[in-house]
């Protein structure tokens, strides 16, 4: 009978690489307003998939589109400001 050997060393060999770095976490934090605005926009779209959009749905979609666009513009402006400072 042969013993069952675990592959713990092979599984945990890259353990340090499994967690995001501080730079990756900072990038995620910077992009979070865009992600949340996109989620809100998707929620508005999903709410209108199975029915004809009402006036309230139309306003909700319009507001969600504006917020998503504003979040993207803000992210680009912040990125440009950082690029100008570091240049």
Helices and strands as residue ranges (DSSP letters): H 8-11, G 15-17, H 22-47, H 55-86
